[in-house]
Amino acid sequence: MKYNFDQVIERRGTDGVKWHYYELDVLPLWVADMDFPSPEPIIKALQERAAHGIFGYALPPLELSEILCERMNRLHQWQINPEEIMFLPGLVSGLNLVCRAMGRPGEGVLVQTPVYPPFLTAPANHDLKLETASLTHTTQGQTLRYEIDFEIFENAISPETRLFILCNPHNPVGRSYNCGELTQLAEICLRHDLVICSDEIHCDLLMGDTRHIPIASLSPEIADRTITLVAPSKTFNIPGLGCSFAIIRNPELRKRMEKAAAGIIPHVNIMGYVAAVAAYLEGNEWLEQLLVYLTANRDFMVDFVAEHLPGVRTTVPESTYLAWLDCREANIEGNPYEFFLKKAKVALNDGARFGAEGEGFVRLNYGCPRSILQQALEQMQAALAS
């Protein structure tokens, strides 16, 4: 089946946060959901389940666990077993659950900044201390590339640090870390006896020939210290259905997670399970076409920024559909997020919410029909020109 990602679908009036948060004349390129219909097999599966008419409590389908195991082995040469999978209603609740399960009040949680805002807030929700290690970046013309400074990373580990939360692929800088980078991170964590929580929710959204490597797949020793968080939500544009999962090889870590979740974390709803099964079984044709379209959107955005947004630099994302724009040399007075919202009528994400390193940056979501992306970029161009 040929999917039409150029089709613009009206989302106003559907109670979706992306198109309802701002005024009607604002183009929203902010929160990380896409403006594309989900794959037809998912829609059909949900319709068939709805026609049954009874929506009781659901058990995790054994079929879904087996599908996940097969998928991880096929795509990433990572062998996992069904008993290692813990189903969760969302990745943010998973981040908070890991903090609750792995730390005691006053202990430290290390993250690499700039980073997805829930990484910054989850530790304090559980009386833990946030510790940060800045990523570094280099520039080439109008583009940015972020790297890990391993000396900065290791020096940020304190005697109180117990947990490192990794974002790979990284939101917002768009890196998919290579084997050497992941191995060096893992070796440092092992040396300091840290548990690793790896958020890999964007692992299927790979631009061009990018390859994803789960950090837990590197060795049994690393897997024994790692909790991996994954979901179909970003990949197949079903975040509102609330189904994700943690992969936890170590039985002791699994017990701690289960104990911390008891009475606090709700079960996955039945429609979330239905959508996940359909997505992983029958959504790959859609996904293959999506990745071609997103890669072309990325390239269009990068070229437009270089040619028409003076003083702005952008990452060239290896993964995700999120670009990270450095506006510090664009002669914008004040906050660039507020500038583009007021002057261009384009809603982006305020880089300051991603940590101190995000001051002067914005995050742009290019997971939309190209006509919307082009219109938003042209409005940003006009705002800068004025």
C-alpha positions as CSV (number, residue, x, y, z in Angstrom):
1,M,0.0,0.0,0.0
2,K,1.2,3.4,-0.9
3,Y,0.9,6.0,1.9
4,N,0.4,9.7,1.2
5,F,2.4,11.7,3.8
6,D,1.8,14.9,2.0
7,Q,-1.9,14.8,2.9
8,V,-2.9,17.5,5.4
9,I,-5.5,16.3,7.9
10,E,-7.3,18.9,10.0
11,R,-6.5,18.1,13.7
12,R,-8.2,21.1,15.3
13,G,-11.4,20.1,17.1
14,T,-10.0,16.7,18.0
15,D,-8.8,17.6,21.5
16,G,-5.2,16.8,20.5
17,V,-2.7,18.8,22.6
18,K,-0.4,19.7,19.7
19,W,-3.1,21.7,17.8
20,H,-5.1,22.9,20.8
21,Y,-2.5,24.4,23.1
22,Y,-1.9,27.6,21.0
23,E,-4.1,30.0,19.2
24,L,-5.7,29.0,15.9
25,D,-3.4,31.1,13.8
26,V,-0.2,29.4,15.2
27,L,1.5,26.5,13.3
28,P,2.5,23.9,15.9
29,L,5.9,22.3,15.3
30,W,6.5,21.5,19.0
31,V,5.4,18.4,21.0
32,A,6.7,15.1,19.6
33,D,3.7,13.6,17.8
34,M,3.4,13.5,14.1
35,D,0.6,14.9,11.8
36,F,0.3,11.6,9.9
37,P,-2.4,9.0,10.2
38,S,-1.2,5.8,11.9
39,P,-0.8,2.7,9.7
40,E,-4.0,1.3,8.3
41,P,-3.6,-2.1,10.0
42,I,-3.6,-0.3,13.4
43,I,-6.8,1.6,12.6
44,K,-8.5,-1.6,11.4
45,A,-7.4,-3.6,14.5
46,L,-8.8,-0.8,16.8
47,Q,-12.1,-0.7,14.9
48,E,-12.5,-4.5,15.1
49,R,-11.8,-4.4,18.8
50,A,-14.1,-1.5,19.4
51,A,-16.9,-3.4,17.6
52,H,-16.7,-6.1,20.2
53,G,-18.2,-3.6,22.6
54,I,-16.7,-4.8,25.9
55,F,-13.6,-2.9,27.3
56,G,-12.6,-4.8,30.4
57,Y,-9.2,-5.0,32.1
58,A,-6.5,-6.5,29.9
59,L,-3.7,-8.9,30.4
60,P,-0.5,-8.4,28.5
61,P,-0.8,-10.5,25.4
62,L,1.8,-13.3,25.2
63,E,1.8,-12.7,21.5
64,L,3.1,-9.1,22.0
65,S,6.0,-10.3,24.2
66,E,7.0,-12.9,21.5
67,I,6.7,-10.2,18.8
68,L,9.0,-7.9,20.8
69,C,11.6,-10.6,21.3
70,E,11.6,-11.4,17.6
71,R,11.8,-7.8,16.6
72,M,14.7,-7.0,18.9
73,N,16.6,-10.0,17.6
74,R,15.8,-9.2,13.9
75,L,16.5,-5.5,14.0
76,H,19.3,-5.2,16.6
77,Q,20.7,-8.8,17.1
78,W,19.6,-8.5,20.7
79,Q,18.2,-11.6,22.3
80,I,15.7,-11.0,25.0
81,N,13.1,-13.3,26.7
82,P,9.4,-12.6,27.4
83,E,9.9,-12.7,31.2
84,E,12.3,-9.7,30.9
85,I,9.5,-7.5,29.6
86,M,7.5,-5.2,32.0
87,F,4.6,-3.3,30.4
88,L,4.0,0.3,31.3
89,P,1.5,2.9,30.3
90,G,4.1,5.4,29.1
91,L,7.7,6.3,29.0
92,V,7.6,9.3,31.3
93,S,6.0,7.1,34.0
94,G,8.7,4.6,33.3
95,L,11.4,7.2,33.9
96,N,9.8,8.2,37.2
97,L,9.4,4.5,38.2
98,V,13.1,3.8,37.5
99,C,14.0,6.8,39.8
100,R,11.6,5.6,42.5
101,A,12.9,2.0,42.3
102,M,16.7,2.6,42.0
103,G,17.4,5.5,44.3
104,R,17.0,6.5,47.9
105,P,16.4,10.1,49.0
106,G,19.5,12.2,48.5
107,E,21.2,9.9,46.0
108,G,22.2,11.1,42.6
109,V,20.8,10.6,39.1
110,L,23.1,11.6,36.2
111,V,21.7,12.9,32.8
112,Q,23.4,14.4,29.7
113,T,22.2,17.9,28.8
114,P,20.5,19.3,26.9
115,V,17.9,16.6,27.3
116,Y,14.1,15.8,27.2
117,P,12.6,17.8,30.1
118,P,11.2,14.8,32.1
119,F,14.8,13.6,32.6
120,L,15.4,16.8,34.5
121,T,12.3,16.7,36.7
122,A,12.0,12.9,37.4
123,P,14.8,12.8,40.1
124,A,13.3,15.5,42.2
125,N,9.9,13.9,42.1
126,H,11.4,11.1,44.2
127,D,13.7,13.2,46.4
128,L,16.8,12.4,44.4
129,K,19.6,14.8,43.3
130,L,19.9,15.7,39.7
131,E,23.4,15.6,38.3
132,T,24.3,16.8,34.8
133,A,27.0,16.2,32.3
134,S,27.0,18.6,29.3
135,L,27.2,17.3,25.8
136,T,29.6,19.2,23.6
137,H,29.1,20.4,20.1
138,T,31.0,21.4,17.0
139,T,29.8,23.6,14.1
140,Q,30.3,23.2,10.4
141,G,28.7,26.0,8.4
142,Q,25.1,26.2,9.5
143,T,25.0,22.8,11.1
144,L,25.7,21.5,14.6
145,R,26.9,18.0,15.8
146,Y,26.9,16.9,19.4
147,E,29.4,14.6,21.0
148,I,30.1,13.1,24.4
149,D,33.0,14.4,26.3
150,F,33.8,11.3,28.4
151,E,36.0,13.3,30.9
152,I,33.1,15.6,31.6
153,F,30.8,12.6,31.9
154,E,33.0,10.7,34.4
155,N,33.8,13.8,36.4
156,A,30.1,14.5,36.9
157,I,29.7,11.2,38.8
158,S,29.7,11.7,42.5
159,P,29.9,9.3,45.4
160,E,26.1,9.6,45.7
161,T,25.4,8.8,42.0
162,R,23.4,5.6,41.6
163,L,21.6,5.9,38.3
164,F,22.5,7.2,34.8
165,I,19.6,7.9,32.4
166,L,20.7,7.7,28.8
167,C,18.7,9.1,25.9
168,N,19.6,7.1,22.8
169,P,18.5,8.2,20.2
170,H,19.0,11.5,21.8
171,N,16.2,14.0,22.2
172,P,16.7,16.9,21.3
173,V,20.1,16.6,19.5
174,G,19.2,13.7,17.3
175,R,22.3,11.6,17.8
176,S,22.2,7.8,17.5
177,Y,25.3,6.8,19.5
178,N,27.7,4.3,17.9
179,C,29.1,1.2,19.4
180,G,32.3,2.8,20.6
181,E,30.5,5.7,22.3
182,L,28.1,3.3,24.0
183,T,30.8,1.0,25.1
184,Q,32.8,3.8,26.7
185,L,29.7,5.1,28.5
186,A,28.8,1.6,29.7
187,E,32.4,0.9,30.9
188,I,32.4,4.1,33.0
189,C,29.0,3.2,34.5
190,L,30.2,-0.3,35.4
191,R,33.4,1.1,36.9
192,H,31.2,3.3,39.2
193,D,28.6,0.7,39.9
194,L,25.7,2.6,38.3
195,V,22.5,1.3,37.0
196,I,21.7,2.5,33.5
197,C,18.2,3.4,32.3
198,S,18.3,3.8,28.6
199,D,15.4,5.6,26.9
200,E,15.3,4.2,23.4
201,I,11.8,5.3,22.4
202,H,13.0,6.8,19.1
203,C,15.0,3.7,18.1
204,D,12.9,3.0,15.0
205,L,13.0,6.5,13.7
206,L,16.3,6.4,11.9
207,M,17.2,8.8,9.2
208,G,19.0,7.5,6.1
209,D,21.3,4.6,6.9
210,T,21.6,5.2,10.6
211,R,21.7,2.1,12.8
212,H,20.4,1.8,16.3
213,I,22.4,-0.1,19.0
214,P,20.7,-0.9,22.3
215,I,23.3,-0.4,25.0
216,A,22.1,-3.6,26.8
217,S,23.0,-5.6,23.7
218,L,26.7,-4.8,24.1
219,S,27.4,-7.6,26.6
220,P,25.7,-9.7,29.3
221,E,27.5,-7.7,32.0
222,I,26.0,-4.4,30.7
223,A,22.6,-5.9,30.2
224,D,22.6,-7.0,33.8
225,R,22.9,-3.3,34.9
226,T,20.5,-1.9,32.3
227,I,16.8,-1.0,32.2
228,T,15.7,-0.3,28.6
229,L,12.6,1.7,27.8
230,V,10.9,1.3,24.4
231,A,7.5,1.9,22.9
232,P,5.6,1.9,19.6
233,S,4.1,5.3,20.4
234,K,6.6,7.6,18.6
235,T,7.3,5.1,15.7
236,F,3.7,4.5,14.7
237,N,2.2,7.8,15.9
238,I,0.0,6.3,18.7
239,P,1.2,8.1,21.9
240,G,-2.3,8.7,23.0
241,L,-2.9,4.9,23.4
242,G,-0.4,4.6,26.2
243,C,1.6,1.4,25.8
244,S,5.3,1.0,26.4
245,F,7.6,-1.5,28.0
246,A,10.8,-1.9,30.0
247,I,13.3,-4.7,29.2
248,I,15.1,-5.8,32.4
249,R,17.5,-8.7,32.2
250,N,18.4,-8.7,35.9
251,P,15.7,-10.4,38.0
252,E,16.6,-8.3,41.1
253,L,16.2,-5.0,39.2
254,R,12.8,-6.3,37.9
255,K,11.7,-7.1,41.4
256,R,12.6,-3.6,42.5
257,M,10.7,-2.1,39.6
258,E,7.6,-4.2,40.3
259,K,7.6,-3.3,43.9
260,A,8.0,0.4,43.2
261,A,5.1,0.2,40.7
262,A,2.7,-1.6,42.9
263,G,-0.5,0.4,43.5
264,I,1.1,3.5,41.7
265,I,1.5,2.6,38.0
266,P,-1.7,1.7,36.2
267,H,-2.0,-1.2,33.8
268,V,-1.8,-0.7,30.0
269,N,-5.3,-0.3,28.5
270,I,-6.7,-2.9,26.1
271,M,-6.6,-0.6,23.1
272,G,-2.9,0.2,23.7
273,Y,-2.1,-3.6,23.5
274,V,-4.2,-4.0,20.4
275,A,-2.5,-1.1,18.6
276,A,1.0,-2.4,19.6
277,V,0.4,-5.9,18.2
278,A,-0.9,-4.5,15.0
279,A,1.9,-2.0,14.7
280,Y,4.7,-4.5,15.1
281,L,3.1,-7.2,13.0
282,E,1.7,-5.2,10.1
283,G,3.1,-1.6,10.4
284,N,6.5,-2.1,8.8
285,E,5.5,-1.2,5.2
286,W,4.1,2.2,6.5
287,L,7.3,2.7,8.6
288,E,9.6,2.1,5.7
289,Q,7.8,4.8,3.7
290,L,7.6,7.1,6.7
291,L,11.4,7.0,7.2
292,V,12.0,8.0,3.6
293,Y,9.6,10.9,3.9
294,L,11.1,12.1,7.3
295,T,14.6,11.9,5.9
296,A,13.5,14.1,3.0
297,N,11.8,16.5,5.4
298,R,15.0,16.7,7.5
299,D,17.1,17.5,4.4
300,F,14.6,20.1,3.3
301,M,14.7,21.7,6.7
302,V,18.5,21.7,6.9
303,D,18.9,23.3,3.5
304,F,16.2,25.9,4.3
305,V,17.9,26.9,7.5
306,A,21.3,27.2,5.8
307,E,19.9,29.3,2.9
308,H,17.1,31.4,4.5
309,L,17.5,31.7,8.3
310,P,20.6,33.9,8.8
311,G,22.4,33.3,12.1
312,V,20.6,30.0,12.8
313,R,22.3,26.7,13.0
314,T,20.6,23.3,13.1
315,T,21.5,19.7,13.9
316,V,21.3,17.1,11.1
317,P,19.3,14.5,13.1
318,E,20.5,10.9,12.6
319,S,17.2,9.8,14.2
320,T,14.0,11.2,15.7
321,Y,12.0,13.8,13.8
322,L,13.2,16.6,16.0
323,A,15.7,19.3,15.0
324,W,17.7,21.4,17.5
325,L,18.2,25.0,16.3
326,D,20.8,27.4,17.7
327,C,19.5,30.9,17.5
328,R,22.1,32.7,19.5
329,E,23.6,34.5,16.5
330,A,20.3,35.4,14.8
331,N,20.1,38.8,16.4
332,I,16.9,37.9,18.2
333,E,16.2,40.0,21.2
334,G,15.1,37.9,24.1
335,N,13.9,34.3,24.0
336,P,13.8,32.7,20.4
337,Y,10.9,30.5,21.4
338,E,8.8,33.6,22.3
339,F,10.1,35.5,19.2
340,F,9.0,32.8,16.7
341,L,5.7,32.3,18.5
342,K,4.8,36.0,18.5
343,K,6.5,37.2,15.3
344,A,6.2,34.1,13.1
345,K,3.2,32.4,14.6
346,V,5.1,29.2,14.8
347,A,5.2,27.2,18.0
348,L,8.4,25.4,18.8
349,N,9.8,24.1,22.1
350,D,11.8,26.5,24.3
351,G,15.3,25.2,24.5
352,A,15.7,26.5,28.1
353,R,13.4,23.7,29.2
354,F,16.0,21.1,28.1
355,G,18.6,22.4,30.6
356,A,20.9,25.5,30.9
357,E,22.7,24.4,27.7
358,G,19.4,25.0,25.8
359,E,19.3,28.8,26.4
360,G,19.0,30.4,23.0
361,F,17.9,27.2,21.3
362,V,14.5,25.9,20.1
363,R,13.4,22.4,19.1
364,L,11.5,21.9,15.9
365,N,9.3,18.9,15.0
366,Y,9.5,18.1,11.3
367,G,7.1,15.1,11.5
368,C,4.4,16.8,9.4
369,P,3.4,17.2,5.8
370,R,6.1,19.1,3.9
371,S,3.7,21.9,3.0
372,I,3.2,22.6,6.8
373,L,6.9,22.5,7.4
374,Q,7.7,24.8,4.5
375,Q,5.0,27.3,5.6
376,A,6.4,27.4,9.1
377,L,9.9,27.9,7.9
378,E,8.9,30.6,5.6
379,Q,7.1,32.4,8.4
380,M,10.2,32.1,10.5
381,Q,12.2,33.6,7.6
382,A,9.9,36.5,7.3
383,A,10.0,37.1,11.1
384,L,13.8,37.2,11.0
385,A,13.8,39.5,8.0
386,S,11.5,42.0,9.8
